[in-house]
Amino acid sequence: MPADSSRRLAATFFVSLDGVVESPEKWSFPFWNDEIQKFKRDETFATDALLLGRVTYEGFAAAWPGRKDPDGFADRFNSIPKYVVSSTLTKLDWNNSHLIRDDVVREVAKLKQQPGQDIVIHGSPGLIRSLLPHDLIDEYRLLVYPLVLGSGKRLFDEGSAANLKLAESAAFDTGVVKLIYRPADKAPRTVRASPSSPRKARKPGQN
């Protein structure tokens, strides 16, 4: 958890080598395996609130309510609170959804002070960039895919700036690399890294 003991706000993304995060459902599925599934499942069950921009919310709200899976992943996703940042939406139909229209930075800071597990931002690069200057994001969880897409919305733009440190890394069997970054003043002193499998991750200095 962050040093101030507030809830952790994490941004999670599927991202190409050239930084594209748009429409991962169109290019990420061929690389899916048990390692990625476990990572996403563990992340979901350590989360008890979602923070979403309008576009991501509308996509999720159209896809998730009717889903079921044996691990309870969909049930978890559908039941936890969703906080939606939008100045245009007026009605939220997805179960347990709440609208944030004004003072986004203040409202997100208030959410972080409430007791609970992680708050996770899925997608929503515009929301990420708006929060970035305010030091509200405690962790960036990137699954980097061995693809160069050439076009599409990117996570960061020319106005983005952050001082981050690598907190954890692992290479999955399909060539996807997990990279977890935290702000430099919140990063741990050790980095777990693996050339091939997260099950073989080692701390620096270990043989």
C-alpha positions as CSV (number, residue, x, y, z in Angstrom):
1,M,0.0,0.0,0.0
2,P,1.1,3.6,-0.4
3,A,3.1,5.2,2.4
4,D,0.1,7.3,3.5
5,S,-2.0,4.2,4.0
6,S,-4.7,5.3,1.6
7,R,-6.2,2.9,-0.9
8,R,-4.0,2.2,-3.9
9,L,-5.2,3.5,-7.2
10,A,-3.8,1.4,-10.1
11,A,-4.0,1.8,-13.8
12,T,-4.0,-1.4,-15.8
13,F,-3.5,-1.7,-19.5
14,F,-2.8,-4.0,-22.4
15,V,-0.3,-2.0,-24.5
16,S,1.6,-2.6,-27.8
17,L,5.3,-2.0,-28.2
18,D,4.5,1.4,-29.8
19,G,2.3,2.4,-26.8
20,V,-1.1,1.8,-28.3
21,V,-3.9,0.8,-25.8
22,E,-6.9,1.2,-28.0
23,S,-9.2,-1.8,-28.7
24,P,-7.0,-4.5,-27.2
25,E,-9.8,-7.0,-27.9
26,K,-8.8,-6.8,-31.5
27,W,-5.1,-7.8,-31.0
28,S,-4.5,-9.3,-27.6
29,F,-6.4,-12.6,-27.7
30,P,-3.9,-14.6,-29.6
31,F,-1.4,-14.1,-26.8
32,W,-3.8,-15.1,-23.9
33,N,-2.6,-17.9,-21.7
34,D,-2.9,-19.2,-18.1
35,E,-0.3,-16.7,-16.9
36,I,-2.2,-13.7,-18.1
37,Q,-5.5,-15.2,-16.9
38,K,-4.1,-15.6,-13.4
39,F,-2.7,-12.1,-13.4
40,K,-6.0,-10.5,-14.3
41,R,-8.0,-12.8,-12.0
42,D,-5.7,-11.9,-9.0
43,E,-6.0,-8.2,-9.9
44,T,-9.8,-8.4,-10.0
45,F,-10.2,-10.1,-6.7
46,A,-7.8,-7.6,-5.1
47,T,-10.0,-4.8,-6.4
48,D,-13.3,-3.5,-4.9
49,A,-13.9,-0.4,-7.1
50,L,-13.4,0.5,-10.7
51,L,-12.7,4.0,-12.0
52,L,-13.6,4.4,-15.7
53,G,-13.8,7.1,-18.4
54,R,-17.0,7.3,-20.5
55,V,-15.8,5.3,-23.5
56,T,-14.4,2.4,-21.5
57,Y,-17.5,2.4,-19.3
58,E,-19.9,2.2,-22.2
59,G,-17.9,-0.6,-23.7
60,F,-17.8,-2.5,-20.5
61,A,-21.5,-1.9,-19.7
62,A,-22.4,-3.4,-23.1
63,A,-20.2,-6.4,-22.7
64,W,-20.1,-7.5,-19.0
65,P,-23.6,-7.7,-17.5
66,G,-24.5,-10.9,-19.4
67,R,-21.3,-12.7,-18.8
68,K,-20.6,-15.7,-16.6
69,D,-17.5,-17.7,-15.9
70,P,-16.6,-20.6,-13.6
71,D,-14.0,-18.5,-11.6
72,G,-16.5,-15.8,-10.7
73,F,-14.5,-13.2,-12.5
74,A,-17.6,-11.7,-14.3
75,D,-19.7,-11.8,-11.1
76,R,-17.0,-9.8,-9.3
77,F,-16.7,-7.3,-12.1
78,N,-20.4,-6.8,-12.3
79,S,-21.0,-6.4,-8.6
80,I,-18.3,-4.0,-7.4
81,P,-18.8,-0.2,-7.5
82,K,-18.0,1.5,-10.8
83,Y,-17.1,5.2,-10.7
84,V,-17.6,6.9,-14.1
85,V,-15.9,10.2,-15.0
86,S,-18.1,11.9,-17.6
87,S,-19.5,15.3,-18.3
88,T,-22.0,14.0,-20.8
89,L,-23.5,10.8,-19.4
90,T,-26.8,11.3,-17.4
91,K,-27.8,7.7,-16.8
92,L,-25.8,4.7,-15.8
93,D,-27.5,1.4,-16.3
94,W,-24.7,-1.0,-15.3
95,N,-25.2,-2.3,-11.8
96,N,-23.6,-0.3,-8.9
97,S,-22.4,2.6,-11.1
98,H,-21.8,6.1,-9.9
99,L,-21.2,9.3,-11.9
100,I,-18.4,11.7,-11.2
101,R,-19.1,14.9,-13.2
102,D,-17.2,17.7,-11.4
103,D,-14.0,18.1,-9.4
104,V,-12.7,14.8,-10.6
105,V,-9.3,15.2,-8.8
106,R,-11.0,15.9,-5.5
107,E,-13.5,13.1,-5.9
108,V,-10.9,10.6,-6.7
109,A,-8.8,11.7,-3.8
110,K,-11.8,11.2,-1.5
111,L,-12.3,7.7,-2.9
112,K,-8.7,6.9,-2.1
113,Q,-9.3,7.9,1.5
114,Q,-12.2,5.5,2.0
115,P,-11.4,2.0,3.5
116,G,-11.2,-0.8,1.0
117,Q,-9.1,-2.7,-1.5
118,D,-7.5,-1.4,-4.7
119,I,-9.3,1.0,-7.0
120,V,-8.4,0.1,-10.6
121,I,-8.6,2.1,-13.8
122,H,-9.2,-0.1,-16.8
123,G,-8.4,1.6,-20.2
124,S,-9.4,5.3,-20.1
125,P,-6.1,6.8,-21.2
126,G,-7.5,10.3,-21.2
127,L,-8.5,9.9,-17.6
128,I,-5.0,8.6,-16.8
129,R,-3.4,11.7,-18.4
130,S,-5.8,14.0,-16.4
131,L,-4.8,12.4,-13.1
132,L,-1.1,12.1,-13.8
133,P,-0.1,15.6,-12.8
134,H,-1.9,15.2,-9.4
135,D,0.1,12.2,-8.1
136,L,-3.0,10.2,-7.5
137,I,-2.0,7.0,-9.4
138,D,0.0,4.7,-7.3
139,E,0.7,1.9,-9.8
140,Y,0.8,1.3,-13.5
141,R,0.3,-2.3,-14.5
142,L,1.3,-2.9,-18.1
143,L,1.0,-6.0,-20.1
144,V,3.2,-5.2,-23.1
145,Y,2.5,-7.2,-26.2
146,P,5.1,-8.0,-28.9
147,L,3.2,-6.0,-31.6
148,V,3.8,-2.7,-33.4
149,L,0.3,-1.5,-34.4
150,G,1.3,1.8,-36.0
151,S,-1.9,3.7,-35.1
152,G,-4.4,4.0,-32.3
153,K,-4.9,5.8,-29.0
154,R,-1.8,5.7,-26.9
155,L,-1.5,5.7,-23.1
156,F,0.7,8.8,-22.9
157,D,1.0,11.8,-25.2
158,E,3.5,14.7,-25.6
159,G,2.2,16.5,-22.5
160,S,2.6,13.5,-20.2
161,A,5.4,13.5,-17.6
162,A,6.1,11.2,-14.7
163,N,9.1,9.9,-12.7
164,L,8.5,6.1,-12.3
165,K,10.5,3.1,-11.1
166,L,10.1,-0.5,-12.1
167,A,8.6,-2.4,-9.2
168,E,8.1,-5.8,-10.8
169,S,8.6,-7.5,-14.1
170,A,8.0,-11.0,-15.7
171,A,8.1,-12.4,-19.2
172,F,5.2,-14.7,-20.1
173,D,5.5,-17.7,-22.4
174,T,3.6,-16.0,-25.3
175,G,6.0,-13.1,-25.4
176,V,3.9,-10.7,-23.3
177,V,5.9,-8.9,-20.6
178,K,4.4,-7.7,-17.3
179,L,5.8,-4.4,-16.2
180,I,4.6,-2.8,-12.9
181,Y,5.7,0.8,-12.3
182,R,5.2,3.0,-9.3
183,P,6.0,6.7,-8.7
184,A,9.7,6.9,-7.7
185,D,8.9,7.9,-4.1
186,K,6.5,4.9,-3.7
187,A,8.5,2.2,-5.4
188,P,10.0,-0.7,-3.4
189,R,13.7,-1.1,-3.2
190,T,13.7,-4.5,-5.0
191,V,12.7,-5.5,-8.5
192,R,11.4,-8.9,-9.3
193,A,12.4,-9.9,-12.9
194,S,12.2,-13.0,-15.0
195,P,13.6,-13.8,-18.5
196,S,11.0,-16.4,-19.2
197,S,8.3,-17.2,-16.6
198,P,6.9,-15.3,-13.5
199,R,7.3,-18.5,-11.5
200,K,11.0,-18.1,-11.8
201,A,11.1,-14.4,-10.8
202,R,14.2,-13.5,-8.7
203,K,15.3,-10.5,-6.7
204,P,18.5,-8.8,-7.7
205,G,21.5,-10.5,-6.1
206,Q,19.9,-13.9,-6.0
207,N,21.4,-16.8,-7.9
